[in-house]
């Protein structure tokens, strides 16, 4: 894909904003699952890159992370429409202009931005001392089909969020 300067400039402007998205709006469990399903390959790749020096050579992420990310990537096109909606909803909570810009982009361009942003956020945010735990977590999820993993993440998000509008990290989850 051809990379242009505009999408990456928008990405650089938005990355800090998404990491600190406001409490509105909330995502449904389905939106959260779709976003998780779309994000998993980038998240796994980011975790693999971040933890490369902190894990032994035989760690799951180092030995099998790239293959797992590729396997999960096979599902990205199917969950993209709902994941796109969730991404724009989260973007809108922080910056209406950025969300409007994202809404005008082609899917290929927006997907490129989202993929780079997610991987970059993971690389920046994972403390190296958590790499062993993350490696174990990914190893335990790896045998599941990608759709089950994403749905399990969405279900867990719904369960762990509290009250009428709970939170998972900095993302609000709508309660049914």
Rosetta constraint file for C-alpha pairs under 8 A:
AtomPair CA 1 CA 108 HARMONIC 7.95 0.50
AtomPair CA 3 CA 7 HARMONIC 7.92 0.50
AtomPair CA 4 CA 8 HARMONIC 7.09 0.50
AtomPair CA 5 CA 9 HARMONIC 6.02 0.50
AtomPair CA 6 CA 10 HARMONIC 6.16 0.50
AtomPair CA 7 CA 11 HARMONIC 6.10 0.50
AtomPair CA 7 CA 109 HARMONIC 7.10 0.50
AtomPair CA 7 CA 110 HARMONIC 7.66 0.50
AtomPair CA 7 CA 113 HARMONIC 6.54 0.50
AtomPair CA 8 CA 12 HARMONIC 6.13 0.50
AtomPair CA 8 CA 113 HARMONIC 6.73 0.50
AtomPair CA 9 CA 13 HARMONIC 6.27 0.50
AtomPair CA 10 CA 14 HARMONIC 6.10 0.50
AtomPair CA 10 CA 98 HARMONIC 7.20 0.50
AtomPair CA 11 CA 15 HARMONIC 5.93 0.50
AtomPair CA 11 CA 113 HARMONIC 6.20 0.50
AtomPair CA 11 CA 117 HARMONIC 6.76 0.50
AtomPair CA 12 CA 16 HARMONIC 7.87 0.50
AtomPair CA 13 CA 17 HARMONIC 7.64 0.50
AtomPair CA 14 CA 18 HARMONIC 6.20 0.50
AtomPair CA 14 CA 91 HARMONIC 7.98 0.50
AtomPair CA 14 CA 98 HARMONIC 7.27 0.50
AtomPair CA 15 CA 19 HARMONIC 6.40 0.50
AtomPair CA 15 CA 117 HARMONIC 6.52 0.50
AtomPair CA 15 CA 121 HARMONIC 7.65 0.50
AtomPair CA 16 CA 20 HARMONIC 6.49 0.50
AtomPair CA 17 CA 21 HARMONIC 5.82 0.50
AtomPair CA 17 CA 91 HARMONIC 7.90 0.50
AtomPair CA 17 CA 94 HARMONIC 6.03 0.50
AtomPair CA 17 CA 95 HARMONIC 7.77 0.50
AtomPair CA 18 CA 90 HARMONIC 7.16 0.50
AtomPair CA 18 CA 91 HARMONIC 6.48 0.50
AtomPair CA 18 CA 94 HARMONIC 6.92 0.50
AtomPair CA 19 CA 121 HARMONIC 7.93 0.50
AtomPair CA 19 CA 170 HARMONIC 7.61 0.50
AtomPair CA 20 CA 94 HARMONIC 7.96 0.50
AtomPair CA 20 CA 170 HARMONIC 6.87 0.50
AtomPair CA 21 CA 90 HARMONIC 6.69 0.50
AtomPair CA 21 CA 91 HARMONIC 7.46 0.50
AtomPair CA 21 CA 93 HARMONIC 6.35 0.50
AtomPair CA 21 CA 94 HARMONIC 5.47 0.50
AtomPair CA 21 CA 170 HARMONIC 6.67 0.50
AtomPair CA 21 CA 171 HARMONIC 7.30 0.50
AtomPair CA 22 CA 93 HARMONIC 5.82 0.50
AtomPair CA 22 CA 94 HARMONIC 6.14 0.50
AtomPair CA 22 CA 170 HARMONIC 7.69 0.50
AtomPair CA 23 CA 93 HARMONIC 7.69 0.50
AtomPair CA 23 CA 170 HARMONIC 7.29 0.50
AtomPair CA 23 CA 171 HARMONIC 6.82 0.50
AtomPair CA 23 CA 172 HARMONIC 5.97 0.50
AtomPair CA 24 CA 90 HARMONIC 7.94 0.50
AtomPair CA 24 CA 93 HARMONIC 5.86 0.50
AtomPair CA 24 CA 172 HARMONIC 6.99 0.50
AtomPair CA 25 CA 89 HARMONIC 6.88 0.50
AtomPair CA 25 CA 90 HARMONIC 6.93 0.50
AtomPair CA 25 CA 93 HARMONIC 6.33 0.50
AtomPair CA 25 CA 172 HARMONIC 6.97 0.50
AtomPair CA 26 CA 165 HARMONIC 7.21 0.50
AtomPair CA 26 CA 171 HARMONIC 6.97 0.50
AtomPair CA 26 CA 172 HARMONIC 4.53 0.50
AtomPair CA 26 CA 173 HARMONIC 4.98 0.50
AtomPair CA 26 CA 174 HARMONIC 5.19 0.50
AtomPair CA 27 CA 31 HARMONIC 5.68 0.50
AtomPair CA 27 CA 32 HARMONIC 5.97 0.50
AtomPair CA 27 CA 86 HARMONIC 6.72 0.50
AtomPair CA 27 CA 171 HARMONIC 7.50 0.50
AtomPair CA 27 CA 172 HARMONIC 6.23 0.50
AtomPair CA 27 CA 173 HARMONIC 4.91 0.50
AtomPair CA 27 CA 174 HARMONIC 5.61 0.50
AtomPair CA 28 CA 32 HARMONIC 6.12 0.50
AtomPair CA 28 CA 173 HARMONIC 5.80 0.50
AtomPair CA 28 CA 174 HARMONIC 5.05 0.50
AtomPair CA 28 CA 175 HARMONIC 7.21 0.50
AtomPair CA 28 CA 176 HARMONIC 7.94 0.50
AtomPair CA 29 CA 33 HARMONIC 6.06 0.50
AtomPair CA 29 CA 154 HARMONIC 5.32 0.50
AtomPair CA 29 CA 155 HARMONIC 6.61 0.50
AtomPair CA 29 CA 157 HARMONIC 7.16 0.50
AtomPair CA 29 CA 158 HARMONIC 5.93 0.50
AtomPair CA 29 CA 173 HARMONIC 6.78 0.50
AtomPair CA 29 CA 174 HARMONIC 7.22 0.50
AtomPair CA 30 CA 34 HARMONIC 6.14 0.50
AtomPair CA 30 CA 151 HARMONIC 7.96 0.50
AtomPair CA 30 CA 154 HARMONIC 6.75 0.50
AtomPair CA 31 CA 35 HARMONIC 6.07 0.50
AtomPair CA 31 CA 82 HARMONIC 6.05 0.50
AtomPair CA 31 CA 83 HARMONIC 6.36 0.50
AtomPair CA 31 CA 85 HARMONIC 7.85 0.50
AtomPair CA 31 CA 86 HARMONIC 5.79 0.50
AtomPair CA 32 CA 36 HARMONIC 6.02 0.50
AtomPair CA 32 CA 83 HARMONIC 7.78 0.50
AtomPair CA 32 CA 86 HARMONIC 7.36 0.50
AtomPair CA 32 CA 154 HARMONIC 5.45 0.50
AtomPair CA 32 CA 157 HARMONIC 7.75 0.50
AtomPair CA 32 CA 173 HARMONIC 7.83 0.50
AtomPair CA 33 CA 37 HARMONIC 5.99 0.50
AtomPair CA 33 CA 150 HARMONIC 5.17 0.50
AtomPair CA 33 CA 151 HARMONIC 5.26 0.50
AtomPair CA 33 CA 152 HARMONIC 7.80 0.50
AtomPair CA 33 CA 153 HARMONIC 6.36 0.50
AtomPair CA 33 CA 154 HARMONIC 4.26 0.50
AtomPair CA 33 CA 155 HARMONIC 7.67 0.50
AtomPair CA 34 CA 38 HARMONIC 6.12 0.50
AtomPair CA 34 CA 79 HARMONIC 5.35 0.50
AtomPair CA 34 CA 80 HARMONIC 7.31 0.50
AtomPair CA 34 CA 82 HARMONIC 5.88 0.50
AtomPair CA 34 CA 83 HARMONIC 4.99 0.50
AtomPair CA 34 CA 150 HARMONIC 6.96 0.50
AtomPair CA 34 CA 151 HARMONIC 7.98 0.50
AtomPair CA 35 CA 39 HARMONIC 5.92 0.50
AtomPair CA 35 CA 79 HARMONIC 7.55 0.50
AtomPair CA 35 CA 80 HARMONIC 7.87 0.50
AtomPair CA 35 CA 82 HARMONIC 7.26 0.50
AtomPair CA 35 CA 83 HARMONIC 4.32 0.50
AtomPair CA 35 CA 84 HARMONIC 7.67 0.50
AtomPair CA 35 CA 86 HARMONIC 6.63 0.50
AtomPair CA 35 CA 87 HARMONIC 7.37 0.50
AtomPair CA 36 CA 40 HARMONIC 5.81 0.50
AtomPair CA 36 CA 83 HARMONIC 7.94 0.50
AtomPair CA 36 CA 150 HARMONIC 5.47 0.50
AtomPair CA 36 CA 153 HARMONIC 7.00 0.50
AtomPair CA 36 CA 154 HARMONIC 7.33 0.50
AtomPair CA 37 CA 72 HARMONIC 7.65 0.50
AtomPair CA 37 CA 75 HARMONIC 7.29 0.50
AtomPair CA 37 CA 76 HARMONIC 6.79 0.50
AtomPair CA 37 CA 79 HARMONIC 6.69 0.50
AtomPair CA 37 CA 146 HARMONIC 7.15 0.50
AtomPair CA 37 CA 147 HARMONIC 6.88 0.50
AtomPair CA 37 CA 149 HARMONIC 7.63 0.50
AtomPair CA 37 CA 150 HARMONIC 4.70 0.50
AtomPair CA 37 CA 151 HARMONIC 7.85 0.50
AtomPair CA 38 CA 73 HARMONIC 7.51 0.50
AtomPair CA 38 CA 75 HARMONIC 7.34 0.50
AtomPair CA 38 CA 76 HARMONIC 4.92 0.50
AtomPair CA 38 CA 79 HARMONIC 6.17 0.50
AtomPair CA 38 CA 80 HARMONIC 6.40 0.50
AtomPair CA 38 CA 83 HARMONIC 6.45 0.50
AtomPair CA 39 CA 43 HARMONIC 5.96 0.50
AtomPair CA 39 CA 115 HARMONIC 7.30 0.50
AtomPair CA 39 CA 118 HARMONIC 6.92 0.50
AtomPair CA 40 CA 44 HARMONIC 5.89 0.50
AtomPair CA 40 CA 69 HARMONIC 7.06 0.50
AtomPair CA 40 CA 72 HARMONIC 6.74 0.50
AtomPair CA 40 CA 73 HARMONIC 7.77 0.50
AtomPair CA 40 CA 150 HARMONIC 7.88 0.50
AtomPair CA 41 CA 45 HARMONIC 6.10 0.50
AtomPair CA 41 CA 68 HARMONIC 7.61 0.50
AtomPair CA 41 CA 69 HARMONIC 4.21 0.50
AtomPair CA 41 CA 70 HARMONIC 6.70 0.50
AtomPair CA 41 CA 72 HARMONIC 5.72 0.50
AtomPair CA 41 CA 73 HARMONIC 5.56 0.50
AtomPair CA 42 CA 46 HARMONIC 5.96 0.50
AtomPair CA 42 CA 69 HARMONIC 7.21 0.50
AtomPair CA 42 CA 115 HARMONIC 5.79 0.50
AtomPair CA 42 CA 116 HARMONIC 7.63 0.50
AtomPair CA 42 CA 118 HARMONIC 6.01 0.50
AtomPair CA 42 CA 119 HARMONIC 4.93 0.50
AtomPair CA 43 CA 47 HARMONIC 6.03 0.50
AtomPair CA 43 CA 118 HARMONIC 6.33 0.50
AtomPair CA 43 CA 119 HARMONIC 5.51 0.50
AtomPair CA 43 CA 122 HARMONIC 6.17 0.50
AtomPair CA 44 CA 48 HARMONIC 6.02 0.50
AtomPair CA 44 CA 61 HARMONIC 7.95 0.50
AtomPair CA 44 CA 65 HARMONIC 6.50 0.50
AtomPair CA 44 CA 66 HARMONIC 7.71 0.50
AtomPair CA 44 CA 68 HARMONIC 7.79 0.50
AtomPair CA 44 CA 69 HARMONIC 5.87 0.50
AtomPair CA 45 CA 49 HARMONIC 6.21 0.50
AtomPair CA 45 CA 65 HARMONIC 6.90 0.50
AtomPair CA 45 CA 66 HARMONIC 6.51 0.50
AtomPair CA 45 CA 69 HARMONIC 6.40 0.50
AtomPair CA 45 CA 119 HARMONIC 6.60 0.50
AtomPair CA 46 CA 50 HARMONIC 6.03 0.50
AtomPair CA 46 CA 118 HARMONIC 7.75 0.50
AtomPair CA 46 CA 119 HARMONIC 4.48 0.50
AtomPair CA 46 CA 120 HARMONIC 6.64 0.50
AtomPair CA 46 CA 121 HARMONIC 7.93 0.50
AtomPair CA 46 CA 122 HARMONIC 5.33 0.50
AtomPair CA 46 CA 123 HARMONIC 5.15 0.50
AtomPair CA 47 CA 51 HARMONIC 5.84 0.50
AtomPair CA 47 CA 61 HARMONIC 7.82 0.50
AtomPair CA 47 CA 119 HARMONIC 7.87 0.50
AtomPair CA 47 CA 122 HARMONIC 6.21 0.50
AtomPair CA 47 CA 123 HARMONIC 6.27 0.50
AtomPair CA 47 CA 126 HARMONIC 7.38 0.50
AtomPair CA 47 CA 131 HARMONIC 7.80 0.50
AtomPair CA 47 CA 134 HARMONIC 7.91 0.50
AtomPair CA 48 CA 52 HARMONIC 5.73 0.50
AtomPair CA 48 CA 61 HARMONIC 5.55 0.50
AtomPair CA 48 CA 62 HARMONIC 6.30 0.50
AtomPair CA 48 CA 65 HARMONIC 6.27 0.50
AtomPair CA 48 CA 66 HARMONIC 7.71 0.50
AtomPair CA 49 CA 123 HARMONIC 6.87 0.50
AtomPair CA 50 CA 122 HARMONIC 7.67 0.50
AtomPair CA 50 CA 123 HARMONIC 4.99 0.50
AtomPair CA 50 CA 124 HARMONIC 7.82 0.50
AtomPair CA 50 CA 126 HARMONIC 7.13 0.50
AtomPair CA 50 CA 128 HARMONIC 7.49 0.50
AtomPair CA 51 CA 55 HARMONIC 6.03 0.50
AtomPair CA 51 CA 128 HARMONIC 6.36 0.50
AtomPair CA 51 CA 131 HARMONIC 5.58 0.50
AtomPair CA 52 CA 62 HARMONIC 6.39 0.50
AtomPair CA 54 CA 128 HARMONIC 6.32 0.50
AtomPair CA 54 CA 129 HARMONIC 7.81 0.50
AtomPair CA 54 CA 131 HARMONIC 6.74 0.50
AtomPair CA 55 CA 59 HARMONIC 6.05 0.50
AtomPair CA 55 CA 62 HARMONIC 7.42 0.50
AtomPair CA 55 CA 131 HARMONIC 6.92 0.50
AtomPair CA 55 CA 132 HARMONIC 6.77 0.50
AtomPair CA 56 CA 62 HARMONIC 7.81 0.50
AtomPair CA 57 CA 62 HARMONIC 6.22 0.50
AtomPair CA 57 CA 63 HARMONIC 7.00 0.50
AtomPair CA 58 CA 62 HARMONIC 6.75 0.50
AtomPair CA 58 CA 63 HARMONIC 6.00 0.50
AtomPair CA 59 CA 63 HARMONIC 6.11 0.50
AtomPair CA 59 CA 135 HARMONIC 6.92 0.50
AtomPair CA 60 CA 64 HARMONIC 5.44 0.50
AtomPair CA 60 CA 65 HARMONIC 6.50 0.50
AtomPair CA 60 CA 135 HARMONIC 6.08 0.50
AtomPair CA 60 CA 136 HARMONIC 7.57 0.50
AtomPair CA 60 CA 138 HARMONIC 7.73 0.50
AtomPair CA 60 CA 139 HARMONIC 5.96 0.50
AtomPair CA 61 CA 65 HARMONIC 4.12 0.50
AtomPair CA 61 CA 66 HARMONIC 7.57 0.50
AtomPair CA 61 CA 135 HARMONIC 5.75 0.50
AtomPair CA 61 CA 138 HARMONIC 7.42 0.50
AtomPair CA 61 CA 139 HARMONIC 7.57 0.50
AtomPair CA 62 CA 66 HARMONIC 7.85 0.50
AtomPair CA 64 CA 68 HARMONIC 6.18 0.50
AtomPair CA 65 CA 69 HARMONIC 6.10 0.50
AtomPair CA 66 CA 70 HARMONIC 6.24 0.50
AtomPair CA 67 CA 71 HARMONIC 6.20 0.50
AtomPair CA 68 CA 72 HARMONIC 6.18 0.50
AtomPair CA 68 CA 142 HARMONIC 6.91 0.50
AtomPair CA 69 CA 73 HARMONIC 6.03 0.50
AtomPair CA 70 CA 74 HARMONIC 6.77 0.50
AtomPair CA 71 CA 75 HARMONIC 7.99 0.50
AtomPair CA 71 CA 146 HARMONIC 7.55 0.50
AtomPair CA 72 CA 76 HARMONIC 7.39 0.50
AtomPair CA 72 CA 146 HARMONIC 5.36 0.50
AtomPair CA 75 CA 79 HARMONIC 6.69 0.50
AtomPair CA 75 CA 146 HARMONIC 7.14 0.50
AtomPair CA 75 CA 147 HARMONIC 7.61 0.50
AtomPair CA 76 CA 80 HARMONIC 5.83 0.50
AtomPair CA 77 CA 81 HARMONIC 7.95 0.50
AtomPair CA 79 CA 83 HARMONIC 6.01 0.50
AtomPair CA 80 CA 84 HARMONIC 5.65 0.50
AtomPair CA 81 CA 85 HARMONIC 6.37 0.50
AtomPair CA 82 CA 86 HARMONIC 6.29 0.50
AtomPair CA 83 CA 87 HARMONIC 6.05 0.50
AtomPair CA 84 CA 88 HARMONIC 6.12 0.50
AtomPair CA 85 CA 89 HARMONIC 6.07 0.50
AtomPair CA 86 CA 90 HARMONIC 6.19 0.50
AtomPair CA 87 CA 91 HARMONIC 6.07 0.50
AtomPair CA 88 CA 92 HARMONIC 5.93 0.50
AtomPair CA 88 CA 99 HARMONIC 5.49 0.50
AtomPair CA 88 CA 102 HARMONIC 6.98 0.50
AtomPair CA 88 CA 103 HARMONIC 7.13 0.50
AtomPair CA 89 CA 93 HARMONIC 6.52 0.50
AtomPair CA 89 CA 99 HARMONIC 7.59 0.50
AtomPair CA 90 CA 94 HARMONIC 6.99 0.50
AtomPair CA 91 CA 95 HARMONIC 6.02 0.50
AtomPair CA 91 CA 96 HARMONIC 7.22 0.50
AtomPair CA 91 CA 98 HARMONIC 6.81 0.50
AtomPair CA 91 CA 99 HARMONIC 5.20 0.50
AtomPair CA 92 CA 96 HARMONIC 4.68 0.50
AtomPair CA 92 CA 97 HARMONIC 7.75 0.50
AtomPair CA 92 CA 98 HARMONIC 7.20 0.50
AtomPair CA 92 CA 99 HARMONIC 4.92 0.50
AtomPair CA 92 CA 100 HARMONIC 7.79 0.50
AtomPair CA 95 CA 99 HARMONIC 6.29 0.50
AtomPair CA 96 CA 100 HARMONIC 6.04 0.50
AtomPair CA 97 CA 101 HARMONIC 6.14 0.50
AtomPair CA 98 CA 102 HARMONIC 6.10 0.50
AtomPair CA 99 CA 103 HARMONIC 6.10 0.50
AtomPair CA 100 CA 104 HARMONIC 6.56 0.50
AtomPair CA 101 CA 105 HARMONIC 6.66 0.50
AtomPair CA 102 CA 110 HARMONIC 6.53 0.50
AtomPair CA 105 CA 109 HARMONIC 6.23 0.50
AtomPair CA 105 CA 110 HARMONIC 5.99 0.50
AtomPair CA 106 CA 110 HARMONIC 6.21 0.50
AtomPair CA 107 CA 111 HARMONIC 5.84 0.50
AtomPair CA 108 CA 112 HARMONIC 6.20 0.50
AtomPair CA 109 CA 113 HARMONIC 6.38 0.50
AtomPair CA 110 CA 114 HARMONIC 6.12 0.50
AtomPair CA 111 CA 115 HARMONIC 5.96 0.50
AtomPair CA 112 CA 116 HARMONIC 6.22 0.50
AtomPair CA 113 CA 117 HARMONIC 5.99 0.50
AtomPair CA 114 CA 118 HARMONIC 5.97 0.50
AtomPair CA 115 CA 119 HARMONIC 6.19 0.50
AtomPair CA 116 CA 120 HARMONIC 5.97 0.50
AtomPair CA 117 CA 121 HARMONIC 6.01 0.50
AtomPair CA 118 CA 122 HARMONIC 6.24 0.50
AtomPair CA 119 CA 123 HARMONIC 6.21 0.50
AtomPair CA 120 CA 124 HARMONIC 6.17 0.50
AtomPair CA 121 CA 125 HARMONIC 5.94 0.50
AtomPair CA 122 CA 126 HARMONIC 5.95 0.50
AtomPair CA 126 CA 130 HARMONIC 6.90 0.50
AtomPair CA 126 CA 131 HARMONIC 7.50 0.50
AtomPair CA 127 CA 131 HARMONIC 7.19 0.50
AtomPair CA 130 CA 134 HARMONIC 6.19 0.50
AtomPair CA 131 CA 135 HARMONIC 5.95 0.50
AtomPair CA 132 CA 136 HARMONIC 6.30 0.50
AtomPair CA 133 CA 137 HARMONIC 6.16 0.50
AtomPair CA 134 CA 138 HARMONIC 6.10 0.50
AtomPair CA 135 CA 139 HARMONIC 6.07 0.50
AtomPair CA 136 CA 140 HARMONIC 6.19 0.50
AtomPair CA 137 CA 141 HARMONIC 6.36 0.50
AtomPair CA 138 CA 142 HARMONIC 5.91 0.50
AtomPair CA 139 CA 143 HARMONIC 7.81 0.50
AtomPair CA 141 CA 149 HARMONIC 6.63 0.50
AtomPair CA 144 CA 148 HARMONIC 6.12 0.50
AtomPair CA 144 CA 149 HARMONIC 6.06 0.50
AtomPair CA 145 CA 149 HARMONIC 6.40 0.50
AtomPair CA 146 CA 150 HARMONIC 6.29 0.50
AtomPair CA 147 CA 151 HARMONIC 6.05 0.50
AtomPair CA 148 CA 152 HARMONIC 5.86 0.50
AtomPair CA 149 CA 153 HARMONIC 6.20 0.50
AtomPair CA 150 CA 154 HARMONIC 6.23 0.50
AtomPair CA 151 CA 155 HARMONIC 5.97 0.50
AtomPair CA 152 CA 156 HARMONIC 5.98 0.50
AtomPair CA 153 CA 157 HARMONIC 6.08 0.50
AtomPair CA 154 CA 158 HARMONIC 6.29 0.50
AtomPair CA 155 CA 159 HARMONIC 6.25 0.50
AtomPair CA 156 CA 160 HARMONIC 6.02 0.50
AtomPair CA 157 CA 161 HARMONIC 6.06 0.50
AtomPair CA 157 CA 168 HARMONIC 6.14 0.50
AtomPair CA 157 CA 173 HARMONIC 7.37 0.50
AtomPair CA 158 CA 173 HARMONIC 6.63 0.50
AtomPair CA 158 CA 175 HARMONIC 7.19 0.50
AtomPair CA 160 CA 166 HARMONIC 7.89 0.50
AtomPair CA 160 CA 168 HARMONIC 7.21 0.50
AtomPair CA 161 CA 165 HARMONIC 7.47 0.50
AtomPair CA 161 CA 166 HARMONIC 4.12 0.50
AtomPair CA 161 CA 167 HARMONIC 4.99 0.50
AtomPair CA 161 CA 168 HARMONIC 5.90 0.50
AtomPair CA 161 CA 172 HARMONIC 7.99 0.50
AtomPair CA 161 CA 173 HARMONIC 6.64 0.50
AtomPair CA 162 CA 166 HARMONIC 4.24 0.50
AtomPair CA 162 CA 167 HARMONIC 6.79 0.50
AtomPair CA 163 CA 175 HARMONIC 7.64 0.50
AtomPair CA 164 CA 174 HARMONIC 7.01 0.50
AtomPair CA 164 CA 175 HARMONIC 5.60 0.50
AtomPair CA 165 CA 172 HARMONIC 6.26 0.50
AtomPair CA 165 CA 173 HARMONIC 5.73 0.50
AtomPair CA 165 CA 174 HARMONIC 5.06 0.50
AtomPair CA 165 CA 175 HARMONIC 5.81 0.50
AtomPair CA 166 CA 172 HARMONIC 5.55 0.50
AtomPair CA 166 CA 173 HARMONIC 5.26 0.50
AtomPair CA 166 CA 174 HARMONIC 6.81 0.50
AtomPair CA 166 CA 175 HARMONIC 7.30 0.50
AtomPair CA 167 CA 171 HARMONIC 5.45 0.50
AtomPair CA 167 CA 172 HARMONIC 4.21 0.50
AtomPair CA 167 CA 173 HARMONIC 5.57 0.50
AtomPair CA 168 CA 172 HARMONIC 6.31 0.50
AtomPair CA 168 CA 173 HARMONIC 7.00 0.50
